[in-house]
Amino acid sequence: EAALLAARRNKKKVEMIDVDDARDKVLWGREHRRVMDDKEKKSLAWHEAGHAVVAMKTPGSDPVHKVTIIPRGRALGLTASLPETDRHNYTLDWLIGSLAMFFGGRAAEEIIFGKGAVTTGAGNDIERATALARRMVTQFGMSEVIGLMAVGEREQEVFLGRDFGARREISEQTARMVDGEVKRLIDEAYAKALLLLNQNRDLLERIAQALLERETIDRDDLELLNNNQPLPPRVTPPPPLPPAPPVS
């Protein structure tokens, strides 16, 4: 993929920027520009800055690799964290931190613009956080109320000329308990995101302003902003790619 990008940029060699762009394209989708008014761009910058600050200030979380307000794939903006080592098991603290990071964008919108001005941009974040919290309760045994019990396992029925059915072996009382625990985890994560952002309001401001000016900032930029140091001069981005040739 990096070689293809380099060729389309009329280069004779693959450079590191081509490798970086290729990785981002594979992981998060193709970059595409769209017309965005100042109000929407400002809201998006604060949203992504909120994700970044919560991730940076949560002990043990994966380092933030890149923050951008340039649309990629189906996302308008992106805050990407990459683990430094392979991870096969996840601790309770790490999962709780992940829940808080999911809500960093919505929490930043509420803090900066007020509850009445929050946007639909957190829709996917809410879905992912809800799914993770439910797995923590029903599969990972991370709720003291539910305990070490797998809840909602599906049993495959015998095939009788129809599609396989699934029967949910769970009582109404247990279902209410699960919903209550999921709601508790989500509410606590949102409260944690609000607390971290209020405690680091200056950093939130610096990251949002940097995104408005540069659109994309990387891990080194975030480290400088975290230490309240100026960013280096902006590097001229590579020219936009020409359209791909038609497939014959």
Order of alpha helices (4+ residues) and beta strands (2+ residues): alpha-alpha-alpha-beta-beta-alpha-alpha-alpha-beta-beta-alpha-alpha-beta-alpha
